[in-house]
Amino acid sequence: GSHDSFSYWVDEKSPVGPDQATAIKRLARISLVRKIIKKWSVTQNLTFKEQLEGGIRYFDLRVSSKPGEIGQEIYFIHGLFGIKVWDGLEEMNSFLEQHPKEVIFLDFNHFYAMDDSHHHFLINRIRSAFESKLCCVECVEYVTLLYMWEKKHQVLIFYHHPLHQEYPFLWPGNKMPAPWANTTNVHKLLQFLETTLGERSRYGTFHVSQAILTPRVKTIARHLVRGLKNTLVHRNLPMILNWVKAQKPGVMGVNIITSDFVELVDFAATVIALNDLLLEEEESDT
């Protein structure tokens, strides 16, 4: 999975999003400030299509309306506004059309400046984009690849808002817990990932290990122009990747792992290779 999957493009000419503090919104009237916000908002370099081609199958999504804009259009957002959600869904659906055995997870976990009418608009967009590819809520353990292929489903939507109850194809957010370390220290991050794996639910949910470091205000202040990638990600990714390599998948093991800048190291290939351990287990059992 990728963290803030949509942030490969954010519009530095747009107003700062409603996910930011009032003080930052005021400062962002200066165009240089918006350039700095962009450096810290972008967590991916690859487009959705490129991420899909590189093996990413879980997408972490934050969305918002544009306050003051006529209509109910919804955009991706992380500090600044990204592309329209509809354009991203279309790009993903195009990939799925060409690869009918591939399955993706879309995790809509943060909503900003959205009332119920915005939510219904977005949910209808999701339905229009994927139609029969959408997998309705089911017991997690039933949802194998074979199950998805037999039903010709390719998309699971996780929707962290009470309105999920009104639509059978929206999985509740509590089926996709993603504990967040909120630290700049890689050792604390790895300890957190170990602890939360040990505490994860044995059955009934998926589980996201967020292998990401989060800048604090003072981190940004000290390294204003360097940005997230040069300050935190480059230096620590090799250590995070070593942790990934040491994991085992399956019950109480890793399930979904997310990272920033997924192409900088062999992240997707390393995570995918963990599945071979499950095959080895099956072979030894038989």
C-alpha positions as CSV (number, residue, x, y, z in Angstrom):
1,G,0.0,0.0,0.0
2,S,0.9,3.7,-0.4
3,H,0.4,6.4,2.2
4,D,-1.5,9.5,1.0
5,S,-1.6,7.7,-2.3
6,F,-3.0,10.6,-4.3
7,S,-0.4,13.2,-3.3
8,Y,1.8,12.8,-6.3
9,W,0.2,16.0,-7.6
10,V,-1.1,18.8,-5.5
11,D,-2.0,22.3,-6.8
12,E,0.2,24.9,-5.2
13,K,-1.9,27.6,-6.8
14,S,-5.0,26.4,-5.0
15,P,-6.0,27.6,-1.6
16,V,-4.7,25.6,1.4
17,G,-7.2,22.9,2.3
18,P,-9.6,22.7,5.2
19,D,-7.4,20.0,6.7
20,Q,-4.9,22.7,7.8
21,A,-4.8,25.0,10.8
22,T,-6.1,28.6,10.5
23,A,-2.6,30.1,11.0
24,I,-1.2,28.1,8.1
25,K,-4.2,29.2,5.9
26,R,-3.3,32.8,6.6
27,L,0.4,32.3,5.9
28,A,-0.4,30.4,2.7
29,R,-1.6,33.6,1.0
30,I,2.2,34.0,0.3
31,S,3.0,31.8,-2.7
32,L,6.4,30.8,-1.3
33,V,4.6,29.3,1.8
34,R,2.4,27.2,-0.6
35,K,5.6,25.9,-2.3
36,I,6.9,24.8,1.1
37,I,3.6,23.2,2.0
38,K,3.8,21.3,-1.2
39,K,7.3,19.9,-0.3
40,W,5.8,18.5,2.9
41,S,2.4,17.4,1.5
42,V,3.7,15.2,-1.4
43,T,4.4,11.7,-0.1
44,Q,4.3,9.8,-3.5
45,N,6.0,10.4,-6.9
46,L,4.0,7.9,-8.9
47,T,0.5,8.4,-10.4
48,F,-2.2,5.9,-9.6
49,K,-1.5,4.0,-12.8
50,E,2.2,3.8,-12.1
51,Q,1.6,2.7,-8.6
52,L,-0.8,0.0,-9.8
53,E,1.8,-1.2,-12.4
54,G,4.4,-1.2,-9.6
55,G,2.3,-3.6,-7.5
56,I,0.5,-1.2,-5.1
57,R,-3.0,-2.5,-4.3
58,Y,-4.0,-0.6,-1.2
59,F,-4.7,3.2,-1.5
60,D,-4.9,5.6,1.5
61,L,-7.3,8.4,0.5
62,R,-8.2,11.8,2.0
63,V,-10.9,13.8,0.3
64,S,-12.6,17.2,0.5
65,S,-15.0,19.6,-1.2
66,K,-13.6,23.0,-2.2
67,P,-15.3,25.5,0.1
68,G,-16.9,28.3,-1.9
69,E,-17.0,26.2,-5.1
70,I,-20.4,25.8,-6.8
71,G,-21.5,22.2,-7.0
72,Q,-20.4,19.1,-5.0
73,E,-17.2,18.1,-6.7
74,I,-14.8,16.2,-4.4
75,Y,-11.0,16.4,-4.5
76,F,-8.1,14.5,-3.0
77,I,-6.4,16.6,-0.3
78,H,-3.2,16.7,1.7
79,G,-2.4,20.3,2.8
80,L,-3.2,21.4,-0.8
81,F,-5.9,20.2,-3.2
82,G,-5.1,17.3,-5.6
83,I,-7.0,16.0,-8.6
84,K,-10.7,15.3,-8.7
85,V,-11.6,12.0,-7.0
86,W,-13.6,11.0,-10.2
87,D,-10.4,11.3,-12.3
88,G,-8.5,9.1,-10.0
89,L,-11.3,6.5,-9.9
90,E,-11.4,6.4,-13.7
91,E,-7.7,5.9,-13.9
92,M,-7.9,2.9,-11.5
93,N,-10.9,1.4,-13.3
94,S,-9.1,1.6,-16.6
95,F,-6.3,-0.5,-15.0
96,L,-8.8,-3.0,-13.6
97,E,-10.5,-3.4,-17.0
98,Q,-7.2,-4.5,-18.5
99,H,-6.3,-6.8,-15.5
100,P,-9.5,-8.6,-14.5
101,K,-7.9,-10.7,-11.8
102,E,-6.4,-7.8,-9.9
103,V,-8.0,-6.6,-6.7
104,I,-7.6,-3.2,-5.0
105,F,-8.5,-1.7,-1.6
106,L,-9.6,2.0,-1.5
107,D,-9.5,3.4,2.0
108,F,-11.5,6.7,2.3
109,N,-10.4,7.6,5.9
110,H,-10.4,11.4,6.1
111,F,-13.2,13.7,5.0
112,Y,-13.1,17.5,5.1
113,A,-15.7,20.2,4.4
114,M,-18.3,17.5,3.5
115,D,-22.0,17.3,4.5
116,D,-24.3,14.4,3.8
117,S,-25.0,15.6,0.2
118,H,-21.3,15.7,-0.6
119,H,-21.0,12.1,0.8
120,H,-23.9,10.9,-1.4
121,F,-22.4,12.6,-4.4
122,L,-19.0,10.9,-3.8
123,I,-20.5,7.5,-3.1
124,N,-22.5,7.7,-6.3
125,R,-19.3,8.5,-8.1
126,I,-17.6,5.4,-6.6
127,R,-20.6,3.3,-7.7
128,S,-20.6,4.8,-11.3
129,A,-16.8,4.2,-11.6
130,F,-16.7,0.5,-10.6
131,E,-20.3,-0.8,-10.8
132,S,-20.3,-4.6,-10.6
133,K,-16.6,-4.7,-9.6
134,L,-17.5,-3.5,-6.1
135,C,-17.4,-6.2,-3.4
136,C,-20.2,-6.0,-0.8
137,V,-19.4,-6.3,2.9
138,E,-18.8,-9.9,3.8
139,C,-17.0,-11.8,6.6
140,V,-13.3,-10.9,6.0
141,E,-12.1,-14.5,6.1
142,Y,-14.4,-15.3,3.2
143,V,-12.9,-12.8,0.9
144,T,-10.2,-14.8,-0.8
145,L,-8.9,-14.1,-4.3
146,L,-10.9,-17.1,-5.5
147,Y,-14.0,-15.6,-4.0
148,M,-13.3,-12.3,-5.8
149,W,-12.6,-14.0,-9.1
150,E,-15.7,-16.2,-9.0
151,K,-17.9,-13.1,-8.4
152,K,-15.9,-10.9,-10.8
153,H,-15.3,-8.4,-8.0
154,Q,-12.2,-6.3,-8.0
155,V,-12.7,-3.4,-5.5
156,L,-13.2,-3.1,-1.8
157,I,-14.2,0.3,-0.5
158,F,-13.6,1.2,3.1
159,Y,-15.6,4.3,4.2
160,H,-14.9,5.8,7.6
161,H,-18.2,7.6,8.0
162,P,-21.6,6.5,9.4
163,L,-23.2,6.7,5.9
164,H,-21.4,3.4,5.0
165,Q,-24.5,1.7,6.7
166,E,-26.7,2.9,3.8
167,Y,-24.7,1.2,1.1
168,P,-23.9,-2.5,1.0
169,F,-20.7,-2.0,-1.0
170,L,-19.1,0.3,1.6
171,W,-17.1,-1.5,4.2
172,P,-17.0,0.2,7.6
173,G,-13.7,1.8,8.6
174,N,-13.3,-0.4,11.6
175,K,-12.7,-3.3,9.2
176,M,-9.4,-1.6,8.2
177,P,-7.6,-0.4,11.3
178,A,-4.4,1.5,10.6
179,P,-2.7,2.5,13.8
180,W,-0.4,5.5,13.4
181,A,2.9,5.9,15.2
182,N,3.1,9.7,14.7
183,T,6.9,9.9,15.2
184,T,10.0,11.1,13.5
185,N,12.1,8.4,15.1
186,V,12.6,5.3,13.1
187,H,13.4,3.1,16.2
188,K,10.1,4.2,17.9
189,L,8.3,3.6,14.6
190,L,9.5,0.0,14.4
191,Q,8.7,-0.7,18.0
192,F,5.2,0.7,17.4
193,L,4.7,-1.6,14.4
194,E,5.8,-4.6,16.4
195,T,3.5,-3.7,19.3
196,T,0.4,-3.1,17.2
197,L,1.0,-6.3,15.2
198,G,1.0,-8.1,18.5
199,E,-2.3,-6.5,19.5
200,R,-4.1,-6.9,16.1
201,S,-7.4,-8.7,15.9
202,R,-7.0,-12.3,15.1
203,Y,-10.1,-12.5,12.9
204,G,-12.7,-10.2,11.4
205,T,-10.6,-7.3,10.1
206,F,-7.8,-6.4,7.8
207,H,-4.8,-4.6,9.3
208,V,-2.5,-1.8,8.0
209,S,1.0,-1.4,9.3
210,Q,1.8,2.3,8.5
211,A,5.6,2.2,8.0
212,I,5.8,6.0,7.8
213,L,7.5,8.8,9.7
214,T,5.5,11.9,10.5
215,P,7.2,15.3,10.6
216,R,6.5,17.5,13.6
217,V,6.2,21.3,13.3
218,K,9.8,21.8,14.5
219,T,11.0,19.2,11.9
220,I,9.4,21.3,9.2
221,A,10.7,24.5,10.7
222,R,14.3,23.2,10.7
223,H,14.2,21.8,7.2
224,L,11.8,24.1,5.5
225,V,13.0,23.8,1.9
226,R,14.3,20.2,2.0
227,G,10.8,18.7,2.3
228,L,9.6,15.4,3.6
229,K,11.5,13.1,1.2
230,N,15.0,14.6,1.8
231,T,14.5,15.1,5.5
232,L,12.9,11.9,6.8
233,V,12.3,9.4,4.0
234,H,15.6,8.9,2.2
235,R,17.6,8.4,5.3
236,N,15.2,5.9,7.0
237,L,13.7,3.8,4.2
238,P,16.5,1.2,4.2
239,M,15.9,0.5,7.9
240,I,12.1,0.3,7.4
241,L,12.6,-2.1,4.5
242,N,14.8,-4.4,6.6
243,W,11.9,-4.6,9.1
244,V,9.5,-5.5,6.3
245,K,11.9,-8.2,5.1
246,A,11.9,-9.8,8.5
247,Q,8.0,-10.1,8.7
248,K,5.7,-13.0,8.2
249,P,2.2,-12.7,6.7
250,G,-0.9,-14.5,8.0
251,V,-2.9,-14.5,11.2
252,M,-1.2,-12.1,13.7
253,G,1.5,-11.3,11.1
254,V,1.6,-8.4,8.6
255,N,-1.4,-7.9,6.3
256,I,-1.1,-4.6,4.5
257,I,2.0,-2.4,4.7
258,T,2.1,1.2,3.6
259,S,5.0,3.5,2.8
260,D,5.9,6.9,1.5
261,F,7.6,7.2,-1.9
262,V,7.0,3.5,-2.7
263,E,9.4,3.6,-5.7
264,L,12.5,4.7,-3.8
265,V,13.4,1.2,-2.7
266,D,12.2,-2.2,-3.7
267,F,9.2,-1.8,-1.4
268,A,6.3,-3.4,-3.4
269,A,8.4,-6.3,-4.5
270,T,9.6,-6.9,-1.0
271,V,6.1,-6.9,0.5
272,I,4.8,-9.1,-2.4
273,A,7.6,-11.6,-1.8
274,L,6.4,-12.2,1.8
275,N,3.5,-14.1,0.3
276,D,6.0,-16.8,-0.7
277,L,6.3,-17.7,3.0
278,L,2.6,-18.6,3.0
279,L,3.1,-20.9,0.0
280,E,6.1,-22.5,1.8
281,E,4.0,-23.1,4.8
282,E,1.2,-24.8,2.7
283,E,3.8,-27.0,1.0
284,S,5.3,-28.1,4.3
285,D,1.8,-28.8,5.7
286,T,1.0,-31.1,2.7
